[in-house]
Amino acid sequence: MDESTLRALYERWLTELWNGDLSVAPEIVSPGFAIHHGAIQPGTERELTGPLGIARLVSQGRAFFSELTFEPELGPLVQGDLLAARWVGRGTYAGGVPGATAAPGTEIVFRGNDILKAADGRFTAYWVCSDGAWFNEQLGIG
């Protein structure tokens, strides 16, 4: 894939999929798409893979927030079949996160970094690191 195709794919990833349009998942991730995110690891009982896996991860991440949006902050940077970018998420806490003391309606802002691998017009693997400590502090988790 060329650089402009990878950049366009990432734009769909962030501004469509992560902004809540789960229907695009089969178009932008491969059936064998592997998610490397915290305890979610390929080859374990906690594995999430493919379009359904990423749709589930996005749904889980959005469940406790309203008006949650993501936008690019740096990049994406492309090297061969790999893409790296930094993003910012903003939203309104709706309540329900275990251990959170923040009131529903609290505005939150958090950032993270994505690394994605692509082949044949879709992403095949995903590594993410987000600022969970700051995220938890905003929610009053302790």
C-alpha positions in Angstrom: 0.0 0.0 0.0 1.2 3.5 -0.7 1.5 6.2 1.9 -1.6 8.2 0.8 -3.7 5.0 0.9 -2.5 4.2 4.4 -3.2 7.8 5.5 -6.7 7.7 4.1 -7.3 4.3 5.8 -6.2 5.8 9.2 -8.5 8.7 8.7 -11.4 6.3 8.4 -10.1 4.3 11.4 -10.1 7.4 13.7 -12.9 9.6 12.4 -15.4 7.0 11.4 -14.7 3.8 13.4 -13.6 5.3 16.7 -16.2 8.0 16.4 -18.8 5.3 16.6 -19.5 4.0 13.1 -19.0 0.3 13.7 -20.3 -0.6 10.3 -17.0 0.4 8.7 -15.0 -2.2 10.6 -15.2 -5.0 7.9 -14.1 -2.4 5.3 -11.0 -1.3 7.1 -9.7 -4.3 9.1 -8.9 -7.8 7.9 -10.7 -10.9 9.1 -7.5 -11.9 11.0 -7.0 -8.5 12.5 -5.0 -8.8 15.7 -5.5 -6.4 18.6 -2.6 -5.9 21.1 -4.1 -3.8 23.9 -3.4 -4.3 27.6 -4.9 -7.7 28.6 -6.3 -8.3 25.1 -3.6 -10.4 23.5 -3.7 -12.7 20.4 -3.6 -16.4 21.3 -5.2 -16.0 24.8 -8.7 -16.5 26.1 -9.0 -12.7 26.2 -8.3 -12.3 22.5 -10.4 -10.0 20.3 -9.8 -10.3 16.5 -11.2 -9.3 13.2 -13.9 -6.7 12.5 -16.1 -8.0 15.3 -13.2 -7.7 17.8 -12.4 -4.1 17.0 -16.1 -3.2 17.0 -16.4 -4.8 20.4 -13.4 -2.8 21.7 -14.7 0.5 20.3 -18.1 -0.2 21.8 -16.6 -1.0 25.2 -14.6 2.2 25.1 -17.6 4.4 24.2 -20.1 2.8 26.6 -19.4 5.2 29.5 -19.3 8.4 27.5 -21.5 10.6 25.5 -20.3 12.9 22.7 -17.0 11.0 22.6 -14.9 12.1 19.6 -11.4 11.3 18.4 -9.1 13.3 16.2 -5.5 13.1 15.0 -3.0 15.2 17.0 0.3 14.1 15.3 0.9 12.1 12.1 0.1 9.7 10.9 3.7 8.7 10.1 4.1 6.0 7.6 7.0 3.6 7.0 6.4 0.7 4.7 3.3 -1.2 5.8 3.3 0.4 9.3 1.6 3.6 10.4 2.0 5.5 13.7 -0.1 8.4 15.0 -1.1 10.3 18.1 -4.7 11.1 18.8 -6.8 13.0 21.3 -10.2 11.9 22.6 -12.8 14.2 24.2 -16.1 13.3 25.7 -18.6 13.6 28.5 -18.6 11.0 31.2 -22.0 9.4 31.4 -21.4 7.4 34.6 -20.9 3.7 35.4 -17.2 3.2 35.4 -16.4 1.0 38.4 -14.5 3.0 41.1 -15.1 6.3 39.4 -16.1 9.2 41.7 -16.5 11.8 38.9 -20.0 13.1 38.4 -21.9 12.3 35.2 -21.4 15.2 32.9 -17.7 15.6 33.7 -15.7 16.6 30.6 -12.7 14.4 29.9 -9.7 14.7 27.5 -7.2 11.9 27.0 -4.5 11.0 24.4 -2.9 7.9 23.0 -0.7 6.5 20.3 -1.6 4.0 17.6 0.6 1.7 15.6 -1.1 -0.2 12.8 0.1 -2.7 10.2 -1.7 -2.9 6.9 -1.9 -5.2 3.9 -4.3 -5.5 0.9 -6.1 -2.3 1.7 -7.0 -3.1 5.4 -5.3 -3.0 8.8 -4.0 -6.4 10.0 -2.6 -5.6 13.4 -3.1 -2.9 16.1 -1.0 -1.7 19.1 -2.2 1.1 21.2 -0.9 3.0 24.3 -3.1 5.6 26.0 -2.6 7.8 29.0 -4.7 5.7 31.4 -3.3 7.4 34.5 -4.6 10.8 33.4 -7.8 9.3 32.2 -8.4 7.6 35.6 -7.5 10.8 37.5 -10.2 12.8 35.6 -12.7 10.1 36.6 -11.6 10.1 40.2 -10.3 6.6 40.1 -7.7 6.0 42.6 
